[in-house]
Amino acid sequence: MKPVIAIVGRPNVGKSTLFNRIIGRRQAITLNISGVTRDRHYGQADWEGREFTCIDTGGLLFEGSDLADKIRQQIDVAIQEADFVLFLTDGQSGLLPEEMQWAQTLRKGSKKVIYVVNKIDGPHHEDRITEFYRLGTDTLFSISAEHGYRVNDLLDALVQMFPSKSVDSQLKKETLRVALVGRPNVGKSSLFNQLIGEERAVVHDEPGTTRDVVNTVIDWPGQSYTFLDTAGIRRKTQKSSLVERYSIFKTLRAVEQSDIAMLILEAQTGLQKQDAHLCSYICENYRGVVIVWNKWDLVNNGEGSVREMEKYAARTLRAFPFASFAPILFLSAKTGWGVQDVWKVLPMLFRQMKTKIATSKINEALEQVVALREPPIYRQYPIRFYYGTQTGTCPPTFTIFANYPQGLHPAYHRFMVKTLRESLGLHESPLKLKFQARKRRK
């Protein structure tokens, strides 16, 4: 097992900046605003050949509130999961009495605590750490997470505390990345928690509770999954905050980096324009898409019939004609009803997306396309398809050689995709066509 490290501390001491520095990429939101991080964020890191898992946590709020209690619960879970706790403080603002109380609580626990003073930008600021010895430790690490000052020393000391290296004989499974996207307050985090079997994401009635991308890995029989809970995307307005705009950016990046996106819709409020924009973005990036109608227990007082499902499916098809191939699920993340269907649809869709098809079958399907509808005329010349071959998977990608590919109308392109999908058995999978010009021999 890899060692696990949790970074804890009050808001705006630089936890997410240190987290990004350790894992080597910008995964967590880092802004000069208190309380940006609310959930637990996991990242994989490697230092001097030692792999470990790093957990970024929300800022500990000392005042009492419902949301503060939920964030505190997430911090407590991270500490329970961790082997080592990095207690991060701010060398610029100094030591707070509440931090001394929390340090005392951490010492009573069973986890090894490493005390770190952040925002020490160089040797000329080292005198700032003197007061932090009041935390009750003989060893303090002074660093600058933003500029990287002495972070290497911290990691060197950290890996020396790790247990001896063990040989992991288990083969790594192919991981399927699944992003949960949708408007705010449609139940993404509730479904995320149902799927992973624990409360990893903060669930609150306040829209926009999730601000960053929260991910976790689940080993399921025959398949490993990485689920990404994303921030809700609502219509862009001039009043949108910097945090909200950056959260939207992170959500769209999560879609691009996933294999499949689950678009969560709310059965009570129905479809909105923002849902169509999200679905279109998923399809434009050739990601697998599963359309999920959540809160189905609230439809017709919990008596949503098969006929009602057919009405919603028809309504979805009219709103998303570009995603007519997408599977549609009806469930309740709150009660768990219908959630088991997710474990049936995801592996089926992934199998289609990584399918490899023989060139002969592709060309047979291409002949069916031409037989059903002749290609258009381009500058008095008929467009001819010479042959096609598969050049990629996830999504299945086919390169077709033609004499005048620039003359293909978008409507004919859509017809080709639909026909090839049906002929090749890729009924629920996205399909990408590439055309390459090839001059006709004289």
N, C-alpha and C positions, 0 to 999 in steps of 0.2 A: 504494500500500500504506500502511496505517496504521502509524505508529510503535508499537513494542512496548516496554513498560517492565516489568522484573522487579524485585520487591521481595525482597531477601535479607537474612539476618541470623540470629543465634542464636535459640533459642526464647524466647518471651515478651517480645520487645522491642516488640511492637505492630504486626507486619507486617499481620495480618488487619484490625486496626482502621484502619490507614492505607489498606489496600486498599478497605475499605467506604467510607471517607471520600472517596476519589478517585472511585469509580464512583457514589457517591451513593445507595447502598442497602446493607442488611445481607445480603450474599450469602455471606460466609465466616463460620464460627464464630469468635466472639471470647469467650474465657473466661480468667480469671486462673489458668490451668493450663498448664504447659509441655508442648509437643509436641502441641497439639490439631490443627494443620494438618499433613498428611503428604503430600498430593498437590499437583499444580499446579492452580490455579484461575484461570480467565480471566474478565475482565470488560471491558465496553466503557465508555469514559469520554469526556467532552467538556468541554474547558476553553477558553474564549474562542474558540469556533467551531472548535477543532482537535480532531478525533476521534483517539483512540489506544486501544490495547489494554493492559490492566494484568494482570500475572501475580502472584498470591500464591503463595508457596512455603512448604514446611515449614521448621521451624527446624533450622539446621545443628547436628548433634550431633557433638561433638569426640571422644567415646569411640567405640571400634569395636564394631559389632554388625551382624548381617545386616540388620536393619531400618534401622539408621542408614545403611548403605551404599546401600540402595535409595532412601532419602529424599535422600541426597547426589546420586544419579544424576538424580533429578527436578529438583533445583536446578541441576545442570550443564546439563540440557536446556533449562531456562528461560533460563539465561544465554546459551546458544547461540542461542535464538530471539529474544532481546531486542536492541533497538538501544541501550537505556540500562539501567543497573543502579543501583537505589537501594539502597545499603548502609546498612541501618538499625541503629542502636545505641541503647542505653538510657542516658539521661542521669541516671537515678536510681542505678543499680547501678554505673555507671562503665565504663571501658574494660578489657577482658580481654586478656591476652597472646595468646590464640588468635585474637581478632579482628584484632589487628595482623598476625598471620601470614596470615590470610585476605585482608586488605586488600592485602597485598603480592602475593598470588597473583592477585587481581583486576586489579591495575595491570599485570601482565604480559600480560593478555589484550588483545583488540582492541576491547572494548566500553567506551563512555564510562561512568565510574562517578561517581555523585553521592553524597556522604557526608551522611547525615542523622542528627541526634541527636534522638531522640524523648523524650517525657515531660518536656519543658521547658514547664511550665504557664503561664509568664508572664515578663515582663522581669526579675523578681526572681530567676529561676533561670538566667539567661543565663550566669552565671559558671561553671556546671557544664560548659560545653562546652570549656573551655580545654584539658583533658587530651586531648581527641579530635583535636587538631591533630597528635598523635603518629602518626595514621594516615598521614601523609605527604601531606596536601592543604592548599591555601591557602584553600579554600572549604568552609565547613560550613553546613548549614541546620539551625537549631534549631526544632523544631516540637512540638506536642502533638496527636497524631492523635486522641486521645479528645475533646479540647475544641476542636480546630480552630485552635489558636493557630499563626499563620504558615504554615499549610498553603497558603494562597493564594499566598504569596510563593514557596514551593517550586514550585507548579504554574506560576506566571508564568515563572520561570526555566527550567523544564523545557520548556515549549512554545516558548520562544525558541531552544532548541537543535534543534528539529525542522527537517527539510529543508523547502524551500519547498512550499507547498500545490500539489498536483497535482489535476487534474480527473479524477474517476473516471467514465468513460462507461458502465461496465457497469451494467446494470439489476439491482436487487436481486431475488433469487429469494424466493419464498415459502418460509419455513423451517419444517420439520416438527420439532417438539420431541418427543423420544422418551426416556422415563425407564426405566432398568433397575432394577427393584426385586426384593426377595426376602429370604429369611433370610440370616444371615451364612454365608459360606464356601460358597455354592452356585455361585460362578463368575461373579458379575456383572462384576467388574473384568477378568477374563480375557476375557469376551465383549466388553466395552467396548474393550479393547485390540485384539482381533481385528477389530472393526468399523472402528476408525479407523486401523488399520494401524501402530500404534506403541504403546510402553509408556507411556501417559499416566498410568495409575493404578497405585499400588503393589499388587502381587500377593504375598501372603504366606500361609503356612499358618495363621497365627494368626487366628482368627475376629474380625471387627470391625476389620480393618485400615483399611478406608475409613470415615472419620468424617464427612466433609462431602460435598456434592454436587459432583462433578467434571464439567465439561461441555466439549464441543468441537464445532466446526462442521465439517461435511464437505460439500463440493460434489460431488454425484453427478449423472450425466447426467440432466437434466430436473428435478432436485430438490435442494434444500439441506436438510441434516439437522443438528439440534443434539442430540447424545446426552448424557444426564445419567446418570452413574454415581452411585448413591446408597449410603448406609450400609445395612448389613443390619439388618433388624428382627426381633428375637426376642421371645419372650414377656416381658411386663413383669413385673419382680420388685421386691421391696423393696430389693434390693441393686444395682439399676441406678444407674450413676453419673450425675452431672449431664451430663457430656459425651455419654453414650449417650442420655439422654432428649432432649437438644437435637438430636442427630443424627437421631433418629426424627422429631422435629418437622420438620427440614429435608427429610427424605425424603418425608413426607406432603405438604409444601408443593410439592416437585418434582412429585409426581403431579398436584396440582391445577393446576400451571402448564404441564403437558405436554399434548400432543394424544393421544399413545399411550403406554401403559405396557406394557413387556415384563416379565411376571412370570416370574422364573427359578426353576425347580424342579430339585431334584437327583434324578436317576434312581435312585441307589443307596439313598438314605434314604427316598424316597417322599414322600407327602403328609403334611402336619402341619396342625394347627389354625391355626397362624399363617399358613399359605399361604391358607387360606380367608378369614381376616380381611383380608389384604392384597387379595385378589381382590375381595372384597365392597366394600372402600373404593374401589377403582378404578372399579367399576361404579356405585357410589352417586354418584360425581362425573362420571358419563357420559363417561369417557375410553375411547378405543379400547384394547383389551387383546389382547395376543398372549401365549399361554401357551407357555413354552419349557422343554422337558425337556432339561437340560444333563447333561454327563458320560455321554452315551449310549454312548461307547466302552467304558464299564465295565460295561455291561449284558450278562450272559451272555458274559463274556470278549470283549467287542467284537463279538459276533455277534447283536446285537439285530435280529430279523427284522421283516417287515411285520406278522406276526401279533402280535408283542410290542408293536409300536406301537399296534395296535388295542386291545390290552388296556389299555395306559396311557391311551389316549384315552377309553375307556369309564370307566375309574376316575376320570379328570379330570371327566368329565361328571357322574358321580354326586356327586363332592365339590363341584363348582361348578355347580349347576343354573341359577343366576342368570347364568352366563357361558357358556351353551350355544352362543352365536353366535361365541365367540372362536376364531380360528385357533390350531392347535396345531402346534408345531415340535419336531423332535428333532435335536439337534446336539451337538457336542463343541467347546467353546470352546478347549480345550487343543490339540487337533489341527487344528481348523479345519473338521472334517467337518460338513457341513450348514449352515454359517454363511451360505453364499451364498443359502439360502432366505429369509433375513431381508430381502434386497434385493428379493425378489419380493413378499413379503407386505406390507411397510410401504407402498409406493406404492399397492398395490391397496386396502388398508384406508383410506388417506388419501383416495383418490378417492371412495370411498363416503361418507366422513364429510363431505366438502364438496359432495356432490351436491345440486343444486337440482331440485325436482320440481314439475311443473305442478299447479295446484290441482285441475284436472279429474281427474288421475290419483289424487290423494290421496282425492278423494271417491268415486271408483270403488272404491278399496281399502277405504274406510270402509263402503261398501255390502256388500262381501264379508264384512267382519267381522260385520255385523248379520245377514247371511244365514246364516252359519255358526253363530252363537250370538246369540240375542236378549239385549239388555241387561236387567239385573235390574229389578225393581219397587222403587220407592222411595216409601214412604208411600202405597201404593195407586195410585201414578201410574207409568206406564211411562217409563223414561228414553229420551229421543230425542236423536239426534245430528243437528244441522241441517247443518253443513258443517265442513270442516277446511281449513287452509291452512298452508303452511310459513312459519315465522317465524324460522328460524335454521339455521346449519350448524356443523359441528364441535362437537358432534354434530348430525345432522339433527334439528331441533326442529319439532314440529307443534302448532298450537293448534286445538283442537276445541271448537266451540260446542255446548252441550247445555243441556237444561232443568234437570236436577238432577245436575250433575257430582259433588256431594258424596255421592250415593248409590251411586257405582261402588265395587264391592268390589275389593280388591287383586288377587284372583285373576282377575277380568275385565280389570283393567288389564294384567296380565301377558299375558293372552290377546290383547288388542288389540295390544300391542307386538310379540309374536311373529308375529301374522298380518300386520300392516302391514309388518314387516321383510321377510317373504317375498314379499308382493305387490309391494312397491316395489323389490325387488332389492338391499336393504341387508342382505345375508345375514350379513356379518361386522361390521357397524357397530353401535355403540350407538345407541339411538333414544330421544328424549325427547318425552313427551307432556305438553302443558299443556291444561287444561280451563277454559273460561270459561262462566259461567252466562249464559243468555239466556232471558228469560221468553217463554213462548208467547203469541202474539197471540190475543186473544179473537175 
